[in-house]
Amino acid sequence: MERDALISPDVLASYAADAAREVPGVAGLAEGPLHRGKAVSVSGDEETLGVEIALVLEWGRSASEVGDEVQRRIFEYLKSMAKVSLASIDVVVAGVGPPPPKR
């Protein structure tokens, strides 16, 4: 009997981070005290797999719009790359980037 290979939570977290960084309005990931210095946490099992990601928003961007797009991209990316379906994707806006320089 053949079983599907399990993918490490660290690999899934890396995929989620890559997907989030591609979203317009994401200035970066918030490395810090959240999850022992990691910006992305993956928890649960096949039925309850969840991702929590902390990001820095670009100045002047809508947290709601960017957060929705981050969730969508992570869901689609992990579905296509790792063949996993997530029960939850929590986006935490941990900061806002600086305003653009004055001209």
C-alpha positions as CSV (number, residue, x, y, z in Angstrom):
1,M,0.0,0.0,0.0
2,E,1.4,3.4,-1.0
3,R,1.1,6.4,1.3
4,D,1.5,10.0,0.3
5,A,4.7,11.5,1.5
6,L,4.5,14.0,4.4
7,I,5.8,17.4,3.8
8,S,7.7,19.1,6.6
9,P,6.0,22.1,8.3
10,D,9.1,24.1,7.7
11,V,8.8,23.4,3.9
12,L,5.1,24.4,4.0
13,A,6.0,27.6,5.9
14,S,8.6,28.4,3.3
15,Y,6.0,28.0,0.5
16,A,3.5,30.2,2.4
17,A,6.2,32.9,2.9
18,D,7.0,32.8,-0.8
19,A,3.4,33.2,-1.8
20,A,2.8,36.1,0.7
21,R,5.9,38.0,-0.5
22,E,4.4,38.0,-4.1
23,V,1.3,39.9,-3.0
24,P,1.3,43.7,-3.8
25,G,1.1,45.6,-0.6
26,V,3.3,43.2,1.4
27,A,6.5,45.1,2.4
28,G,8.0,41.9,4.0
29,L,7.5,39.3,6.7
30,A,7.7,40.3,10.3
31,E,10.6,38.3,11.8
32,G,10.5,38.7,15.6
33,P,9.2,37.1,18.8
34,L,6.2,35.6,17.1
35,H,6.7,31.8,17.0
36,R,10.3,31.8,18.2
37,G,11.5,34.3,15.6
38,K,9.7,32.9,12.7
39,A,7.2,34.9,10.6
40,V,5.2,31.8,9.5
41,S,3.9,29.0,11.7
42,V,2.3,25.8,10.4
43,S,0.3,23.6,12.9
44,G,-2.2,20.9,13.0
45,D,-2.6,17.6,11.1
46,E,-4.1,16.7,7.7
47,E,-7.6,17.6,8.8
48,T,-6.8,20.8,10.7
49,L,-3.8,22.2,9.0
50,G,-3.4,25.9,9.6
51,V,-0.9,28.6,8.8
52,E,-0.3,31.8,10.7
53,I,1.8,34.5,9.0
54,A,3.0,37.9,10.3
55,L,3.7,40.5,7.7
56,V,4.6,44.1,7.3
57,L,2.2,46.1,5.2
58,E,3.3,48.8,2.8
59,W,2.4,52.3,3.8
60,G,-1.1,53.3,2.7
61,R,-2.3,49.8,1.8
62,S,-5.6,48.3,3.0
63,A,-4.9,45.6,5.6
64,S,-8.2,43.9,4.7
65,E,-7.5,43.8,1.0
66,V,-3.9,42.7,1.3
67,G,-4.8,40.1,4.0
68,D,-7.5,38.6,1.8
69,E,-5.1,38.4,-1.2
70,V,-2.4,36.8,1.0
71,Q,-4.9,34.2,2.2
72,R,-6.0,33.4,-1.3
73,R,-2.4,33.1,-2.7
74,I,-1.2,30.9,0.2
75,F,-4.2,28.6,-0.2
76,E,-3.7,28.3,-3.9
77,Y,0.1,27.9,-3.7
78,L,0.1,25.2,-1.1
79,K,-2.7,23.4,-2.9
80,S,-0.7,23.3,-6.2
81,M,2.8,22.9,-4.8
82,A,2.2,20.5,-1.9
83,K,-1.3,19.1,-2.6
84,V,-2.5,20.2,0.8
85,S,-5.7,22.0,1.7
86,L,-5.7,24.3,4.7
87,A,-8.3,24.6,7.4
88,S,-7.2,28.1,8.3
89,I,-4.9,30.9,7.2
90,D,-4.4,33.7,9.8
91,V,-2.8,36.9,8.6
92,V,-1.3,39.1,11.3
93,V,-0.3,42.6,10.3
94,A,2.7,43.1,12.7
95,G,3.8,46.4,11.3
96,V,3.5,49.0,8.6
97,G,6.4,50.1,6.4
98,P,7.6,53.7,6.4
99,P,5.8,56.3,4.3
100,P,7.3,57.1,1.0
101,P,10.0,59.9,1.0
102,K,8.8,63.4,0.4
103,R,9.7,65.0,-2.9
